[in-house]
Amino acid sequence: MEKGRKQKRLKIVFCVELALIVVMGIILFGVMSHTDNEGPKRVELAEEKLEIPEEIVEAKEEGTSKMKGYMNIALFGVDANKDRELFKGSRSDSTMIASINMDTGDIKLVSVFRDTYLNIGTDEYDKCNAAYSYGGAEQAVKMLNMNLDMDITNFVTVGYRGLSEVINGLGGVYIDVDEEEIKHINNYQYGIANVLECEYRAVTETGLQLLDGVQAAAYCRIRQTAGSDFQRTARQREVIKAIEEQAKQADFATLSKVFERVVDDIYTSLDEKDILALLKNITDYRIVEEAGFPQESMRTTANIGATGNCVIPTDLESNVVWLHQFLFEDQIYAVTENVLEYGERIAADTAPYINRIQ
């Protein structure tokens, strides 16, 4: 009984931390109760529709899976201008998996690059961010489970407004802006401010500085520097860690006010019960490692005809093995038959285009 209570508490506190992830729309911090009976836009995903591989389910039930003892959640940032676009119709500009070790409180983050060529959950192959546009969070979670041998059942989605409100509520975040980034950050601020119908303050200097919500959202959007989208996802994770730092220094009253401001801008599957009461334990949790998928040495890029420029896992099997080693320290992981099948299709679809540029 005590173990069950402990796991439930860890799960709820993890959800709290998760809602603070706001990257262009992602919040890594949590969902909270709301005093006027309003609350986050919530949906309960049907687990049987999420395509969790049978092999994963059986191994966890038998106690032979290294994934046992972890909670994994999908984090989506969408460029939604309207509430309805939180649900469907907008591509997930940011997709992350947050994995928490339930015993230690350690959190690992993995960005799935938005242009990665994968099975998008319908046995069609496209950039992975198309899954959210076509089928909302359910299809996007399904896509992650199918291609990556994951067991995700929960998600958090937000748009621009959630980002700026969380960061402003925390008093801003400290980010080190370099020469390349300052060339672009104000251009992105202009676009975001138009969407939010607000003013913005130009960033005029490089170096470590306190950015407000619109400035930090713009920082997350930069993709014209060296490394393009790969570097952009690194910036997004940098902002998440900066939000985490600010949140851990805030008092309970401040955190409560932040959640009151952002609750209507969150779309999630997470239960909101009891979370405010557990915010005080946020210092027990920490982001310890972060990475991107596909892994750097096992990916390439190419223009795949009508699909456009894609990030291609050169060997899906090897990438999924690496992912399970990274997240769960499973050194002998063997992928499912489905991953082998998807990998063969990806290789067949992309080989002509990869060979053309070699």
Secondary structure, DSSP 8 states (H G I E B T S, - for coil): -HHHHHHHHHHHHHHHHHBT--SSS--BS-----TTS---EE----GGGS---HHHHHHHHHT--TTTTEEEEEEEEE--SSGGGGTSSS-EEEEEEEEEETTT-EEEEEEE-TTBEEE-SSS-EEETTHHHHHHHHHHHHHHHHHHHT----EEEEE-HHHHHHHHHHTT-EEEEE-HHHHHHHHHHHHHHHHHHT---------EEEEE-HHHHHHHHH--SSTTHHHHHHHHHHHHHHHHHHHHHHS-HHHHHHHHHHHGGGEEESS--TTHHHHGGGGGG-EEEEEEEES-GGGEEEEE-GGG-EEEEES-HHHHHHHHHHHHH--TT----HHHHHHHHHHHHHHHHHHHHH-
